Amino acid sequence: MSNIVYLSLSLDKRSSLDNFELVNNIFEEMREYFPLVVETPQEWAEVAIADFDAFVLDHAACERKAAATCMSFVGAYPDRPELCDVMITVAREEMEHFHQVFRLARNRGLTLKSDHKDEYVNQLLRAVRNSPEGRFMDRLLVAGLVEARSCERLGLVGEALLRSEDSQKRELGAYYSELAVAEARHFGLFTKFAEKYCGVSESRARLAELIKIETEIVKKLPWRPAVH
């Protein structure tokens, strides 16, 4: 993960189009790093882009919920200061992403919607164990898996938009490609803390079990203009 750089940007100050090749190369490296068994087909991105307004609104909700997830770790585990410090930092990054997507939605004349259930996340959370130790490990690993899948799909949207002949869509493609890189960093942080606090072998064994569950969930859920 050391070769994965964190490329930050805002919708008001986009990176140069010269960065596209760099971002896409990094994204290809991340695909090999992630433990996802089932890859989302390129055709899924066409579904997302076909109703891009709906996708943007769902994406905004995902970023806001990601920030809330990070802060929930701070509230539940205040006795782990290193974890709390990093979770606060990640929560701020997720809120910045939310603000960016909020601006994107506003610029498209959209209004954010009230919360709705994310069946992908809810099904993963049902696999979280009830014991204090098991719950702590599983919450970290599930959060990491959600970040990994989100990264994959945001990257696919970015790649699809970059292939457009429309310059505005290509700029959006730059944003989504670079955002995917940032989400990959978050995946690495969650898994690192699981290994730090719960043991390397134990965490990796449990992650393998959760990956099997995630695989079955992804296979059964229909494609829609949403991140998950």
JOKAMO-V264486 format. One line per field, one symbol per residue. ss: DSSP state (H for helix, E for strand, - for the rest). Layout:
BEGIN
ss->???
END
This chain:
BEGIN
ss->---------E--E---HHHHHHHHHHHHHHHHH--------HHHHHHHHH-HHHHHHHHHHHHHHHHHHHHHHHHH----HHHHHHHHHHHHHHHHHHHHHHHHHHH-----------HHHHHHH------HHHHHHHHHHHHHHHHHHHHHHHHHHHHHHH----HHHHHHHHHHHHHHHHHHHHHHHHHHHHHHHH-HHHHHHHHHHHHHHHHHHHHH--------
END
